[in-house]
Amino acid sequence: MIPFERTLPYDIMMGDVYVPSCPFCNAENVLIPMKIHEIQSVKEGKKKLLVFPCCHSRLTLLDSDGDYLLTDQTIPRH
């Protein structure tokens, strides 16, 4: 079962990867420093450190699918 408290939804728009809001500072529509091919490499098992450009908070990505990124820690929900 997927631990939804550790998932982060994402969207791909025109080749860029966005999250609807930053789980740490609540900034809206955050462009994350990640490329589409990196989502695939995370899905294949490669870990990725994600640093949010809005507040410099960090998450380690463990897995991905078409809608969510799985992290190593519980995502703060506001």
C-alpha positions as CSV (number, residue, x, y, z in Angstrom):
1,M,0.0,0.0,0.0
2,I,1.3,3.5,-0.9
3,P,1.9,5.7,2.2
4,F,0.0,8.8,1.0
5,E,1.4,10.9,3.9
6,R,4.7,10.6,2.1
7,T,3.5,11.5,-1.5
8,L,3.8,14.8,-3.4
9,P,1.6,15.4,-6.4
10,Y,3.2,16.8,-9.5
11,D,2.2,18.1,-13.0
12,I,4.1,18.4,-16.2
13,M,3.4,21.5,-18.3
14,M,5.2,22.2,-21.5
15,G,8.2,20.1,-20.4
16,D,8.5,21.6,-16.9
17,V,7.7,19.8,-13.7
18,Y,5.5,21.7,-11.1
19,V,4.0,20.9,-7.7
20,P,0.7,22.5,-6.9
21,S,2.0,24.0,-3.7
22,C,5.2,23.8,-1.6
23,P,4.5,21.6,1.5
24,F,6.8,23.7,3.6
25,C,6.1,27.4,2.7
26,N,2.8,27.0,0.8
27,A,4.0,28.8,-2.3
28,E,1.6,28.0,-5.2
29,N,2.6,26.3,-8.5
30,V,6.2,25.8,-7.7
31,L,8.5,24.9,-10.7
32,I,10.8,22.3,-9.2
33,P,14.4,21.8,-10.5
34,M,13.7,18.4,-12.2
35,K,13.4,17.2,-15.7
36,I,11.0,14.6,-17.1
37,H,13.8,12.1,-17.7
38,E,14.7,12.4,-14.0
39,I,11.1,11.3,-13.0
40,Q,11.7,8.2,-15.0
41,S,15.1,7.5,-13.4
42,V,13.5,7.9,-9.9
43,K,10.8,5.4,-11.0
44,E,13.6,3.0,-12.0
45,G,15.0,3.1,-8.5
46,K,17.5,6.0,-8.5
47,K,17.1,8.4,-5.5
48,K,17.0,12.1,-6.1
49,L,17.4,15.0,-3.7
50,L,14.8,17.7,-4.4
51,V,15.5,21.2,-3.1
52,F,12.5,23.5,-3.4
53,P,13.5,26.9,-5.0
54,C,11.0,28.8,-2.9
55,C,12.2,28.0,0.6
56,H,15.2,25.7,0.1
57,S,13.6,22.8,2.0
58,R,14.7,19.3,1.0
59,L,13.1,16.0,0.3
60,T,14.6,12.8,-1.0
61,L,12.6,11.2,-3.8
62,L,12.4,7.4,-3.7
63,D,9.8,6.5,-6.3
64,S,7.4,8.0,-8.8
65,D,4.4,7.3,-10.9
66,G,2.3,9.3,-13.3
67,D,0.8,11.5,-10.6
68,Y,2.9,11.4,-7.4
69,L,6.5,11.5,-6.1
70,L,7.2,9.2,-3.1
71,T,9.5,10.7,-0.5
72,D,11.5,9.4,2.4
73,Q,9.6,11.5,5.0
74,T,6.1,12.6,5.9
75,I,5.0,15.6,3.9
76,P,3.7,18.5,6.0
77,R,0.0,19.2,5.2
78,H,-1.5,22.6,5.8
